């Protein structure tokens, strides 16, 4: 599904990604953990196509295609979804429109006709109910005046509507209370499928209690330092990150 | 010296037009205005409020009055009103007058009104054009050929649409017209003035509207400019408000080579409320220069000014707003919010809110920001698969949302949105969005 080889990237002239290697197979859930400033968010933003980040080396193959050759909008239509760490507020563009436009963009790329208005509304209402969201969300501006938790739920809602092949969730768990975390986890779990992959970027083990990863990676200093199964997450929770950075990697 | 190189050619031609005019019953006030106009001359960048708009090219062109004409052009706002009134080259079309089946609404030509009551009309017409920045209104007072006098005596439910257009086959035609609107105590109306400008000729349009709201009156007024790329338009709008009156004013600049739109508002008695919204769109090589001046002359008066400016191509958009809170006006409140969005590296937006407070116990705020499309917003939309042009258009549209949603006449709003969309890239997408 996703194969990253020796990916390097600069942000504002600073080298942030220093040779990332990662392979995610279809049906897998991976967790990327790591200390602040290690480059985790940069990695997912680069994968989603953020233009002001400069790629200086490496390659990324996504579902058989050269990901880095595609502009951001094409990556999304090809089935990549980024759940933002800080979803931006866009007053004046309403949620329903954004969802519909995004869904239609994807359908168009797949050679499908635009979604029927009635069909869209019933789809969206069902998904919102599943996420415990009020219907008034639809007519509000994108993330406008949403609490931190509402913004994260909205990201998951978009993901459920778009049904991506690969979902990159950037600290979707941060700032959530335990109930919201459960709802978000429920959303993520509902999307687990044999033909879909999910990459969770997180600081804490907590989310992984609800969404069980197949693989856990420790990200530090712009690369993956160590990979393992879910027990690695528990070890990190107990020991922190320093033992890895001090070169005592087994 | 040839006319083309005569830097005062315009001024001389206006003076010649003035001498050629037959005297009417307000000759004294016209003469006074012309004398003052000639003494001041055309505005130059040395005049504070004309710093950004250079009229040198215009000053060297002679102008002649546009002849009476008829027009087959229609306003895209015509859907809001069963029978719009057309002013072609400043003259009302005769069929449009005396129309109104509504007893609360009476409309006559300005000439007819002047002939009936020259003394009070002369005083009324003179109130606009005293300030240095209102020089074109002075010239307008001297030279307007005709216009309308609208009286609103009660609640008029249907919007009144006045369509201004210039029809001429010459490149030196000038149109001077004036509209007076008197809204009686407690009366309510919506008045829409649509300026279509010239049609393919280098036309100068110099219009003035005076709107007076008696105590408790309520008015929503629109002036919409959609002139072609050869139209130069000067527009002066004066609004005077008595106690507890409410005015919502929309200035929508979508067209014209050069548009200078002045708004001069005066809140004369307690409880008067004024909201003005300016939607200023610059593209191509156009220049839009909007100057608002609001005077709080009584206590418990409120004004809010909201401006949204867009500039693409090599266009330039200027928004100057000034609020003066006079001494002894306790409880006055004013707010000025101006936001600009630059759509090209060669476009320019100058926004300058000014505030002069001579009273205590007042609440005044102002803010102005100008920038480009937010890259984080753009990336968010792209990351959802929306194509770039569409995402940009959507963000532009969202930027104007506050202003459009303030329009309470759905038909007017839809028509203005449609015209606005025509000026933006990705028109089809935006239509789907609505």
Interface residues (C-beta under 8 A of the other chain):
Chain A: X48 X49 X50 X51 X52 X71 X72 X73 X75 X76 X77 X81 X82 X84 X87 X88 X90 X91 X92 X93 X97 X98 X101 X102 X105 X106 X109 X141 X142 X158 X162
Chain B: X374 X375 X376 X377 X379 X380 X381 X382 X383 X384 X385 X386 X387 X388 X390 X391 X394 X395 X397 X398 X399 X400 X401 X402 X429 X433
